[in-house]
Amino acid sequence: MGKLFFVSAMIPILTCLASNVVRAAGGVRVRDGESLEKLDDALKVSSRADSFGSLLRLTRPQLTWHGHDMLWVTQGASGRVGFVMNRAYDLGRSDAVFCLLEAEGYCWPDAQHQAFRYVRATDAAPIVVMRDPKRGVVYHAHWRSAPQTGSARMTDTRHIFLLCDERRRWRVLGEGPITAVAANGADEVNEQSVEAHATWTADPSHPVDLDFTLLATKRWSLSGAGRDNSPQQSLTTRWDMIPGQPESNGLIDGLDPHDEVPGAFKPKRPPYILAGQSESLKTLTARLAHCCRDFPVNHDDRSKQEFVAGLEAALRKKNPDLGSTLRQGQKIVLSSEIRLWYEP
């Protein structure tokens, strides 16, 4: 999913040494939550070391990957497993080569220099994808980014899949596609999520096969077609994901390539939607219309009605078995002419 971000000017690094820190050979970290160093009002350094190896020895993560991503396994009072994730950043300074960062609110500096996209994040309630007493448990952890500066408050989420095997050994199985959440004006929100599907294999070096469905949901409060002024219900468009490298779409915000497409998966065309409970083709088409880029939202009622009628004809052409009444969960394939907001 290619995105163009508008971010602030480079933020000068300010030092704010904490009095209560833990020191180790080649590194130092905060012990009680105070700021070790301050990059701006919403971003602080919590640990620093003169090498990545020193940072690993200092902070002791259970897992690392991509040469800078780190994960710690936690356990709540009830025994529930959780995860803490962070990234080692090189600030390009002689006294602190590798740092771990924490953020509160916006924390996006100049994209031409350094974009601190993924900082400390916690998932205290990861999804259990599947479990087997003889093979282990597959977890789905969500690593949410800090919000982008701007009125949309866009956040991205990395989807990390982990296995805790029968001997309680941890491994990263891989990552799924990046998803995003953002506001589109005052009355619309676009949300993406991932449904993971997993199967066990007989190969110890590759114990789990993963595939995904990407869900893009649009929630809005615009008026309906004609003179119906009630808010529209949300609508979710689905893409099954297949192995392959997605297009970067000209990403120019200076982010690490791993941030844009960590999982080698791309949307399988065409997308589809599922009918709701007691839904007619007419009501579903009205919901879908508001998710289309070409919907004449600021035009007269006649223009809206003509658009909805054309959309219904396109759905019938692509799905010749459609009737006026739909079954709950019925799959309806979308044609390539239907241009949707917030596509992957």
Secondary structure, DSSP 4 states (H G I P E B T S, - for coil): --------PPPPPB----SSEEEETTEEEESSS--SEEEETTEEEEEEESSHHHHHHHH--SEEETTTEEEEEEE-TT--EEEEEEEEE---BTTBSEEEEEESS-----TTT----S--EEESS-EEEEEETTTEEEEEEEEEPPPPSSTT--EEEEEEEEEE-TT--EEEEEE---EEEEE-SSSEEEEEEEEEEEEEEEETTEEEEEEEEEEEEEEE----STT--SPPPPEEEEEEEEESPPP--S--S---HHHH--S-EEEPSSPEEE--TT-BHHHHHHHHHTTBTT--TTS-HHHHHHHHHHHHHHHHHH-TT--SB--TT-EEEPPTT--BSS--
